[in-house]
């Protein structure tokens, strides 16, 4: 069920999962930011992962 509702994993896995959601017609995903460790570093990773999609 988590895989049906959430995106998790490494950068490539997360990008692929978001693309799969988009292919099913989801065009306005809600992305919740849950930092791990350094907040600024985590936010930069989030932007780099999803910024181009």
N, C-alpha and C positions, 0 to 999 in steps of 0.2 A: 504494500500500500504506500509506503514511503516513496518508492520510485515512481508511483503514479501521480503523486502530488508535489514532490520536492525535487530539487536539483542538488546533487551533492557529488563530490569526487574531485579529481584533479582538473586542471584547466581544460584540457581537451574533452574530458568526459562531461563537464558542465556545459561547454559550448555545444556539444552534440545533443545533450538532453534538451537544451533550450530550442535548438533547431527542430527536434522532433515534436516538441510542444507546438511550435509555430506551424509545422506541417499539418497538424491536426486542426488548425484553425484558431488556436489561442494567439491573439494578436496584442494583448495587453497583460503580460504576466506581472504578478506582484512579486518583487524581489525584496526579501527581508535581509538586512545586513546583520550578521552575527559574527563580530570580530573574534579572532583567536590570537592571543598574544598581543603584539603591538597593534593598536587600533589603526594608526596611519598606514602601516605596512599592509594590514588586512584590507583596508579600503582601496589602496592602490592596486592590490591584486584583483579585487572586485571590478574596478574600473577597467583594468587591462583585460580581464576575462570577457566582460560583456560590453565593453565600450564600442566595439565595432559591429556588434550584431544588431 
